[in-house]
Amino acid sequence: MKSKRTIPHTYVIVFYIIIFAAILTWIVPGGAFQRQQIILDNGITKEVIDSNSFQYIDANPQTWQVFSALFDGFVDKSDIIVFILLIGGAFWIMNESKAIDVGILSFLKAAKKIEHVWLFRKLGINNIILTLIMLLFSMFGAVFGMSEETIAFIIIFVPLSISMGYDSIVGVSLSFVAAALGFAGALLNPFTIGIAQGLSGIPLFSGIEYRLFSWIVINVVGIAWILVYAKKIKKNPKLSPVYEEDAYWRKSELSEEIGTYAKAGKSAWISFGMLVAVLLYFSYVEFYSVLQIGNAAYRFPAIPLAAAYFVVFGLLSLRKSIHFYILTLLGLTILMLIIGVMGYSWYVMEIASLFFAMGLASGIAMSYSPNKITQLFITGVKDITSAAMVVGLAGGIIIILNNGQIIDTLLYYVSRAMGDFGKLASVELMYVFQTGINIIIPSGSAKAALTMPIMSQFSDLIGVSRQATVMAFQFGDGFTNMITPTSGVLIGVLGVARIPYEKWVKWVWSFILMLTIVGALLLVPTVYMQLNGF
């Protein structure tokens, strides 16, 4: 009798990739470009390569470093690792209150009430809900490059998805996949389009008309794919590749007996008063915030409006239920997240601190003792540790490639190989190159700084618009973010959702292949049509 084939653990797969990267350092010669500092039009200083400065250097093959790379990977990705741990601990405190369960049940009940409307019944209320959520996060990805922030939403959307009769893959799609679609069809993303266009010497965010068309096409195709998959899972949940893993989420099945109208106690009012005082203080200090949307800046009383939201809905929710108050607190957290990212360039440290404060405020509102809050936080950290661990392990892949001095050599080889092709073939090859390089350099801004100085000059030589080169970078940078094992965000998302990497790859590869083909087709008009900004 043949033994059942065992699928390697995610940690094993990542370690195999580290070993493969080390082997490459023995095969590919070392090489390096010279770097220089330049200031972009938006005032950002970036380190870019001198495209004519490549030279071979002594090889640095990696051996025992496959083990030290694990340590260095944890150090390199420490910000995302701590971010995940803090998010896990904070949400565990909130989850103990059952507020999210109450919110999901209330949401589903409200959705059922409008199902009788002919249009909603025809389109499917669930389809409308999934589409609207995905469009929102896609817009976030397209406008300000939402990426790491999606990790925090997995704990909300996966239980929601399970409760609606879907699986954790659909839950991940609502925020992470949707943001990735927006990232690929970037409209005003300063971290990709802004840097790429600045380094290419073309007006920032020019050509937005065709990028808007591309964003619409990518979202129509991507969201339709998710809706078809969701319908299949709704019909037969056991067809889900993660049906067994989703038992973790199903075992905490939402109960109709949850105390939706549990009265808010004295501690909840204390929590409310403290937060109002803090918001009033910051409203006074920062009455106006300058929110960046692409290359445009808007002076806006964002914090006072967030404070007004919390005062009004906080009072209403406290009169109704402690659970609804905590949901209002979650809403405030999301508002402050958007304001912080768009107005104050927040990254993982500030976002993690924000959610940590949310967790503490939730615990205080529920009248939990300091010891109980601490125990709940520790339990949440333990529960999410495996997700944080794999992020550190995946970081070791980049460490090996960098220490082996082969990334610049690979870049040089590919750019030289594209010189003998026609215009369309060259643009498509740029797309293939950017897609491939995204596997070893998942950071969009870093990849733009590394590749665009070469690619933009190459486009001049073959008579192709530099805008087309930016589009090739944009698509190549976006789609494979959903599969590359070197992406700390992807690994973090899968860890929080409890989706094994190998099962995710089995599901997502055909989706990415389809999106990659769509991207290739969208590049054709950039060569043969007169487009505004091209």
N, C-alpha and C positions, 0 to 999 in steps of 0.2 A: 504493500500500500504506500503510495507516494505521500510524503509529508507536505502539509500545506505551506506554501511559500510565504515567508514572513516579510512584511514591508519594513524597510529600515526606519528606525526612529528618526525624527527630524534632526536631533543632535548628530546622529551618525551621518546623515546626508550632508550636513554642513561641514563636518570634519573631513569627509571625502573630498569636498570641493576645496577645502584648505590644502589638502595633500596635492590635488591636481594643480592648484595655483603654484605650489612649491615646485612641482615638476616643470611647469612652464618656465620658471626662473632658470632652469638648467638648459632649456632649449632655445629660448629667445634671448638674444644678446642685450646687454644693458645699453641704455641710451638716454639722453636728456636734452631738452630744449632749455635755452636761457629764458628766465622770467624777467618781467619788468612791471613796474607799477604805473597804472594810468588812471585818470579821473574821468568818469563818465559824465554825461550831460546832467544827470540828476545828482551829481556831487559824490556819488559812491566811488571809492577807490577800489580797484580790482587788480589782482596780479594776473597778467596774461603772458602767453609765450611769444617769443620772437620766432616767427615761422621759418626764418632762414638760418636758425642757429643750431639745428640738430647736430649732435655729434655722438658717436659711440663712446661709451665709457666702460670701465672695468665691470665685468659681470659680478653679480652678488648672489649666487645661487643659495637658496634657502634649504636648510636641513632640519636641525633640531629646533629651528625657529617656528616650525609648525606647532610646537607646544607653547613657546613663549607668545606666539601670536594670539593665543586664547586670552592670556593676561592683557596684552596690549589692546586686543579688541574690546575688552571690558572697559579699559581706561578710555579708549577713543569714543566709545558709545555710552559713556557714563551718564551723559545728560539724558538720553532717551531711556536708559535703564532706570534711573531715579524717577524720571517722569512717569513711567509705567507703574512703579511701585507706589508712588504717592497717589496716583489716580486709583489704583486698586484698593488701597487702604481707605481713601476718602469715600469711594462709592460703596464700600462694604458697610460703612457707618450709615450711609443713606439707605442702603438696601434693607438694613435691619428694621427701619421704620415702616417698610412695606409701602412707602409713598409711590415708588415707581410702579409697583403692581397696581395700586389704586388708580394711578394715572392711565395705565394701559387699559384697564377694565373700563374706565370712564370714556376713554377715547373710542374703544371698540363699540360701546353702547351708543355713543353719539353717532358713530358711523352707521350703525344699523338703523337708527331713526330716520336717516335720509335716504335709505336704500329704496324706499317706495317711489322716489322721484324717478320718472321714466328715463331721463337722460343718464342719471347716475346708475340706474339698474342696467341700462343698455351697455354702458361703458364698463361697468363693474366698479363698485365703490372701492374695493381693495386696489384695483389697478390705478385709480385716481390717486389714492393715498400714496402708493409706492412711487408713482410718477412725480408727484409734487415734491416729495421728500428728496428724491434723487436730483430733480432739477435745482432745488435749493442748494444742495451740496456741490453740484456741478458748477453752479455759478460762483460759489465760494472758491472752488479750485481754479476757475478761469480768471477771477478778478484779483484775489490776493494769495493764490497759491496754497490753499489749505492742504495740508498733508499730515504732519504729526498730530494736528488737532483732532483728526478723525478717530484716533485711538480712544479718546475719552468718550466718544459717542457709541462705541461698540457695545458697551455695557447697557446702553439704553435700547438700541435698535435690535440686538439679537433676541432679547426676551420678547420685544414687541413682535418681531417676525415669527417666533415660535408660537406666540399666542394667536396670531392670525392664521396659523395652520401651515406656515412655511418652514424653512430651516435656517440654520445660522449663516449659510452662504448668502441667502437673501438679505439677512440682517447686515452682513458685512457690505453687501452691495449698496445698501441705502446710503451709507456715508462714504466708506473708503473707495469703493468702485466708482461711485458717482463723482467724488472729488477728483479721482484719477482721470475720468472722462473730461472733466472741466480743465484739468491740468494739461491734458494733451491738446485740447482745443482752446488753449489760453487766449483770452481777449486782452487783458490788462495786467497779467501776472508780472510783477516787477522782478521776480526772482529768475524768470526764464526769458520771457519776451523782452523785458526791459534791458536786461544785461546783454542778451544776444544781439539786439538791435543796436545798443550803444557800442558794443565792440565791433559791429559791422559797419559803423559809420552812417547809419540811416536814421531818419527821425523816429524818436521813441513812439511806439504804439501806432505807427503808420501801417497801412494795409489792413486796418481793423475790419473793413467791410467784408473782405473775403474770409478773414479769420472767424467772423461772426457766422458766416454761412457754413464754414467748416465745423464750428462748434455745434450748430444746429444739427448737421448731418451726423456727426459723431454721437450726439445724444439720442437722436431718433433711433439709430441703429443699436446703440448700447442699451438703452432703456427697454427697447422692444425685445432684445435678447433676454434680459432679466425677467421681463413680464411673462414671456413664453415659458421660461424655466420655472418661475414661481407658480404658474398655472399647473404645470406638470406635478410639482411637489404637493400642491394643495389637493390635487386629485388623488395622489398616492404618495404619502410622506415617506414610505419605505424606499422609494426610488432615489432619495437623497443619498449622495455618497458619504454624507456625515450623519446619517440617521442614528448610528450607534453613539457617536460622540455627543449628539444633541440630547441624549438621555440626561446629561447633567443639567440642561436647561429645562427639560420636560418634567424632571422629578420635582421641581418647585412649581408645579402647575398652579396657575392663578386660581384662587378660590373666590367664589361669589360672596363668601361670608366675611371677606376682609372688611374690617371696620372702616368703611369709607368716611363715615361721619364722626370719627373719634374726636372728641373735644380737645381744643388746644389748651394746654395748661399755662401756668404762670411762667414757666421757663421759656415757652415759645414766645410770649410777649417780651420777655427780657432779650431773647435773641433778636427779635424784630427791632426793639429799641436800639440795641447796640449797632445793628447794621444800618439803621436809618441815620444814626449819628455819624457813622463813618462816611456814608454816602453824601450827607450834607456837607461834611468837611471837605471832601474831594470835589464836590460841586462848586464850593467856594474857591478852592485853590485852582481848579482846572475847569472854570465855567465853560470855556470853549475848548474843543478838541479839534485838531486838524486831521481829518480822516483822509488817507491816501487811497484813491481808487485809480489804479494805473498811474498815469503821469499827472493826473489831476488831483488837486487838494481842495477839500471842502472844510471851512471853519464852521463848526456845528456844536451846539450845546449837548453833546452826547451823554455825558455823565449826569447832568441834571435831569435829562429825560429818562435815563435808566433809574435814577432815584425816584422820580415821579411814578414810574411803572411799579416799582417795588412798594412804595407807600400805598398806592391805591389798591393794587391786587393783593398786597400783603394783608391789609386790613380786611378786605373782603374774604380772603381765604382763611384768616384766623377765626373769623366769625362762623365759618362753615366747618372746617376740619383741619387738624394738625397735618394731615397728609397733603392737603391742597396747599398749605403754607409752605411745606418743604418743596413741593413742585414749583411754587412761585420762586422760591430760593434757587432752584435749579435753573429756572428761566432767567433770573438775574445773572447767574453765573455765565450762561451762554451769551447774554447781552454784553457783559463785561469782557468776555473772551473776544467777541467781534470788535468791540471798541479798542481793546488792548492791542490786537493784532494789526488793525487798520490804522490806528491813531498813534500808537506808541511802540511799534515794532516788537511786540512781545514775542518771545520764543518759548521753548519748553520750560525754562525755569519759572518764568512768570505765570505761565498757564498751570503748571503743576502746583504752584503756590496758591493760585486762585481756587483750584478744586480742593486743595487741602483745607483752605479756609471754609469752603462750602461744607465739607465733611464735618468739621468742628461745629459749625453753626447748626447743622442738622442734629448732631448729637446733643447739643445744649437745648435745642427746641424740644427734643424728645425726653428731656429731664434725665438723660443718662449721666451717671457719675463719671468723674475723670478717669477712674480705673476702667469702667466699662467702655468708654470711648477708646482708651488705649488698647484694650483687648480686642475690640472690633477692628481697629486699624491694623493691629498685628496679624489678625486672622486674614484680613483682606490682602495684606502684603504677601503672606504665605501662599494664598490662593493664586496669586498672579506671578509668583516668583519664576515659574517655568517659562512664562512669556518673556520676562526680563532676561533670563539666562540665555535664551537662544539669540536675542539681539546682540549680546556680547560675543557669542560664538561666531555669528555671521560677520561681525566687525573684524575678526581675524583674517578673513579672506582679503580685504582691502590692505591690511597691514602687510601680508605676505607679498602682494603685488607691488606695493610701494617700496618695500625694503629690497625687493628683487630688482628694482630699477628697470622694469620692463613696460610700464604703461606708456611712456613717451615713445618707446620703440614701436609698439603696436600702432600707435597713432601715426607715426611717421610712415610705416609700411603701407597702411591703408590709404593715406593721402597720396602717396606716390603711385599706387596701383590704379587710382581713378583717372589718371591723366589721359588715357587713350580712348575714352568713351565719348559718345555724343551728348548733347545737352540733357535730354530727358533721362538717358541712362545714367548720366553723372549725378543728376539730382536724386534719382532713385537710389543710387549707390551711397550718396551722402546719408540718405534716410536709413539705409541698411547699416551703415557705419555708426550713425548716432544711436540706433537701436542696439547694436552690439556693444558699444562703449558704455551704454547705460547699465549693462550688467556688472561692470567693474567700477563704474563711477556713478552711483545712483543720484548724487546731488546735482540738480539741474543747474544751479548757479556755478558750481565748480566745473561742470562739463562745458558750460558756455564759455567760461574763461579759458579753458584748455583748448577747445576745438574751433571756436568761431574765428579767431584771428587767422587760422589757416584756411578754413572752409570759405570764408568771405572773399579772400584773395584768390582762391581757386575758382570761385564762381565768376570772377572778373575775367580770368584767363579763357574760360569756355563760353563766355557771352551769356551767362544766366544772371538774372536779377539776384542781388544779395537778399532780397526779401524771400525769394524761393528757398535760399539756403537756410534762412531763419525758420521757415515753415518745416523744412526737413529736420532741423534740430528739434523743433517743437513737438512734432509727431514722434520722432525717435526717442525723445526724452519722456514721453507720457505713457504710452501703452505698456511697455515692459516693466514699469514700476509695479505692476500688478503681479509679477511673477519672479523678478530677480531676487535670489536669496541674499544678496548683499544689501538689500533695502531694510534698514532697521524698522521703518514704519510698517512695511508689509509683515515682517516677522512679528512685530509687536501686536499688530491687529489680529493675526492668526492665533497668536498665543492667548490673547484676551478672549477671543471667540472660541477657543479650544478646537480649532480646525487644524489637523495635521498638515504640514507643508506638502507632503506627497499627494494627499487627497485634494488639496487646493489646486496643485499643478494639473492633476488629472481632469479637474473640472474646468480650469480657466484657460488651458492652452488653446482650445478651439475658439474661445471667445476672443483671445488676444490675436490669434491668426486672422480672424475675420476683421477685427479693428485695424490690424496692420495693412490688410488689403485695401480697406476703405481709405486709410491714410495715403497709400501709394496712388490711388485714383485721384484723391484730392490734390496731389502734387502736379498732376498733368496740366491743369489750366494755368498753373504758375509759370509754365514754360511756353505754352502756345497761345495764351489769351492776354489781352491788354487789360490788366486789373489795376484798380486805383491803388497807388502806393508801391507798385511793382516795377 
